[in-house]
Amino acid sequence: MTAVTFAVTIGALAFLMGFLLLFMPSVLKRLNELSARMIARVDTITFSYRIGFGISLMIIAAFMFFMAYYFAKRY
């Protein structure tokens, strides 16, 4: 896996989670209930501070997309 692919993958996941936390928290809660047996539960603190977590994840996604762009231009 190259650095560009890794950065784009992490950025896309962070963007998706941030978008769901900000605009569709009920969908994320339903997905959490469905995947509770396979993946660790999303803590209730995450949902109580969902706007802060959502914005933080969107910033992380933007940074990862920038890093992917930087790696693609540099190498």
Secondary structure as UniProt FT lines:
FT   HELIX           3..23
FT   HELIX           25..34
FT   TURN            35..38
FT   HELIX           44..48
FT   HELIX           50..74
//
